[in-house]
């Protein structure tokens, strides 16, 4: 009897790629495979010759000289600070904040500043293969408008600082305004929120206690800078008689929903506390090196079972929102820090820049790896440039050879956001006029 031929299944999009690095399963490289997408979700990843028989796609994209990865997740940034890119460099953290950043923010930060800065930042991130960012800044309503327009996935901080700014007068006002934004974007498919107490040295115990309760009630992450400099620890010991992480633990803030940014200066007890409460660290190697804050003990944290994601920090302290560069620097810094060339290899760096970030944000059911059922958040990089050949191991190339200039195409939720290196949601002309407008204002 003849086998009955099955009719091909209709799908929206089929992407044929030379290589696919799905991140899950770990350490896997697929060659000549295709991603089948329907309704924004990945339905299958199978060999391309089978995919053509099994699926009838409305659109087929052929990427014969490309590597496809999950979209990257920038686990810590201050998107709007892109308008202050290069405003002040080569200063230690507190002088950089007190002499340059805080005065400029006092003078310029507004709804328009945050919307424009976030558009510029989102455009840079998308073009570099970042499909999700975890943002912390003022006026989250304005950043939500920017990320909505760009069609980019973003987790926006309900920022809390115990001093006034152009945005809010005190901690209660920050919370009130942030929660109003949270409510107004509640049903958006790409925009989410986190509570974002700025740092232990700028937030009071009373505010932390409220934040801890709210994060539990709303079931959202807590996003905070911790143990960035040795001065931060000395001042906490002086003012509170505790190291910042111990203080956060006693206030009930540590838990699996806590994303601790930087975590450069850690002793054995700090690491035990973070590990016990299953916190995530957002490692920002370039910002840490540029501000001479130090090297986070990433290898040790990973060995202790902690999840470590990667962040760019803001463009005022980096000065690019480029996660490929963060992956490379994280790997090199880990090797230098441990004296071992096998520290932080390529697959692990990519996992940090994708799946670990998604888990920290509570969205690993949606993104962070390429698995059937997840959203189609994808990034494609070209590998046909003589500068990047020969190629023997695509994952090693992602870390040591390629970069954001190789990114050709980006999809979020199955929607194309970058095509052939060009953004589809906003023009370069508009981005340039935004950058020039604020460059002139900030110069004054
Ligand atoms: Zn930061």
Boltz pocket constraint, residues with backbone or C-beta under 6 A from the ligand:
constraints:
  - pocket:
      binder: B
      contacts: [[A, 76], [A, 77], [A, 78], [A, 225], [A, 261], [A, 313], [A, 314]]
      max_distance: 6.0
